[in-house]
Every structure is written in C-alpha cells, then in structure tokens.
Amino acid sequence: MTAPIPEFPLPRAAGCPFDPPPELLGLHARGPVGRVRIWDGSTPWFVTGHALQRELLSDPRVSADPTNDGYPHVTAGIKARHADARSFITMDDPEHRRLRRMLTSPFAVRRVEALRPTIRRIVDERIDAILDGPRPVDLVAAFALPVPTMVICELLGVPYADHEFFQRSSHVLIHRYSTVEQVLAAQRGLVGYLEDLIARRLTDPAEDILSRMAARHVATGELTSSELASMLLLILVAGHETTANMIALGTLALLGHPEQLAALRTTGDPALVVGATEELLRYLPIVHSARRRVALADIALPDGTTIRAGDGIVLPNDVGNRDPEAFPDAERLDIRRDARHHVAFGFGPHQCLGQPLVRVELQVVYGTLYRRIPTLRLAVESSEVRFKHDGLIYGVHDLPVTW
C-alpha cells in the first residue's frame, strides 16, 4: 500500500525538543526523496538527503523565485509578502547576483572579524548587567535577544532605541499563524521605517551600511529607496531573530550536556569554540519551514525519481543535518565533531549572506557566557521551558536561569 502523504510542517516529539519531527526522520529512513502536503493542499517534493540537498540548492534548474508557478509557499501571509515586495533572496541570477554583490563587502569574513572586539564588548556588557541584576533572569530577554539586536543595529545604522518596534514587527512576519493582513501591515511598516532612515542618511550620513548603500545606490539612481529598504529589512529581521534563537537554544542544549559544556567553558583552545559553534548550528533545528524551491526543468535524480518542471521542492535543513551518511551518530551532540559541511546556512548561490557575522557572534557568546557565569543553570524544570512551535524560526520563548 502507498503510504499517506504527511502534512508539513509536523510537530516535534514531546521530550525531544532538539530533534526534527520523528515522522520526517522516518521519511528520510525510507529514502532521501518523498512528498509532503503543505497548507494550500499542494504536494511538493520533500528532499531530506544531505548530499542531494546541496546538489539541488546549487542547480541552476532550481529556482528560488516565488513568482514561478508551482513554488511551495510557506504560508498565505508569506506568499502575499513576496508578492508585495521582492527581496534579492527570492530572485534568480543574474538579478540575484547583482543585488547580492551590493551587500557582500560588509559581510565578508575580514570585515566581520574586525567587528569581533565590538561584539565582545556588547556581550561583556550584557553579562555585566545580568550579574549585577536579580536572580533568576530570563536569558532570552536579558541576553540572547539584545546581543544580536545591538550588533545588527550598530552594523546597519538602525537606532537600537527602536528595537521594540522592529522586534514586534519581525515577530509578526515569522509567526506561522499571522494573517495576510497582519504580515503585509508589518512588512509595510518596516519598509516605511527603513525608507525614513534612508532619507535621513542621504542628508546626514554616518559610518554604517545604511549610509553607504544609500549614497552608492539610491543617490545614484541604481536603486529606489523602497528597493534598498526591502533589502535591508531582510538583514534586520534575520540578523537578530535567528542568532537570538541560536544563543538561547544552544545554551539549553549545552546545559543538558554538562560534560561538553564544561569542556567549552574551560577550554583555552579557540578551535574548540569554533568547532562547537558549527556543531550546534548542525544539531539545532532553528528553521521550521525548510528552504523552498521550484524546478524550472525536468531533473532526474539518482534514485530514478524525476522532478518535473513546475514541481515545488521543500528542503528541510534540520533533516539534512541529521543525515547519518553525512554525520555519523547524527542524533548525538558532539562539540568535537567536524560539522563544517552542515546546511544550516543553505548551500549554493543563495546561502546565507550573513553567515560570517552569525558565526563570530556565536563564537563570542559560546566562548564567553559560560566562562563568565560558570555555575549557570536552569531556574525551572526543563519540562517547563516553552518552545516556539508557532514560529517559522524555532527557539524558546524564554529561558529562566540562575547561578
């Protein structure tokens, strides 16, 4: 009998908050390619194999453009959001490459490494505030969310004083159950906010990405203010949401692995911190919604399956990162594992532009927080931690800790 097509996304198993849903792992066990049913009733291909994901994500016959027929939209709200304002990550080359190059330089490894002292200062200041404050404390509100928000604000040139506004709007954009009207209102509010900042920077520039891009691309007519705002919106939202959840979820995972936490806390080897960061990026399933693509031409796969032109493709990086052919004992957290080939940032031309910044932020956090607060521990039972099952980005709503 043919197995029923499962609905996607699927719930995680109770008591296994760091693992992909067991039904998805079961799909992978049956083979790296299958079908899932999404919110609009369509049944895109579901590709779980690590090697095949990388192959398809770098295949020019596979499109990231959501205006193509057959594209498997994440939600009705995100479908409307894509139609309302295009971003370079939802374009194909050559337009994707042209726009992406405008943002490549600020996120180059050398530029980001130069930010390490600034990031370290921000991390230390937030830890100082925690140590000077009451116990217990919510690590999300006091540390995990402020750190990447301050970093991306300083880098972009967005006033941190406005963080409540753009964090609230970001939450609407990434909430699975936001309505079309709520998503469009949040997006238009953020684009308008950034357009106002662009106008101010054109007359009163500062040393930040927003000012430089406004001068180079808006003042010259290469981009409209709205186009630049749409590009920067992506960086602003992704620049704090994903990293904040990695900080909190990574801390919770390490608290459940005390021997590995102790090794990370006491190490004098920067390479262990770097390796632990890569392993946590592999191990933790931050992205609920998977990467979405659509085939532009027929694609014959090694198992004999043919993805036809116009077929949607869903590529869950959390399952790809648990592929035992790529990562032996994939279900086990091992900070000494070589996990650099994970797909947490995607692969191919659309892989995450900001990954150098995320890596440095997480390295500084994971290499500093547990050393400076060596007795850090949960202030509640682990069963009381509230996970974000309702968002497109996975994490915890709050993380009460003490020391």
Secondary structure, 3 states (H helix, E strand, C coil): CCCCCCECCCCCCCCCCCCCCHHHHHHHHHCCEEECECCCCCCCEEECCHHHHHHHHCCCCEECCCCCCCCCCCCHHHHHHHHHCCCHHHCCCCHHHHHHHHHHHHHCHHHHHCCHHHHHHHHHHHHHHHHHCCCCEEHHHHHHCHHHHHHHHHHHCCCHHHHHHHHHHHHHHHECCCCHHHHHHHHHHHHHHHHHHHHHHHHCCCCCHHHHHHHHHHCCCCCCHHHHHHHHHHHHHHHHHHHHHHHHHHHHHHHCCHHHHHHHHHCCCHHHHHHHHHHHHHHCCCECCCEEEEECCCEECCCCCEECCCCEEEECHHHHCCCCCCCCCCCCCCCCCCCCCCCCCCCHHHCCCCHHHHHHHHHHHHHHHHHHCCCCEECCCHHHCCECCCECECCECCCEEEC
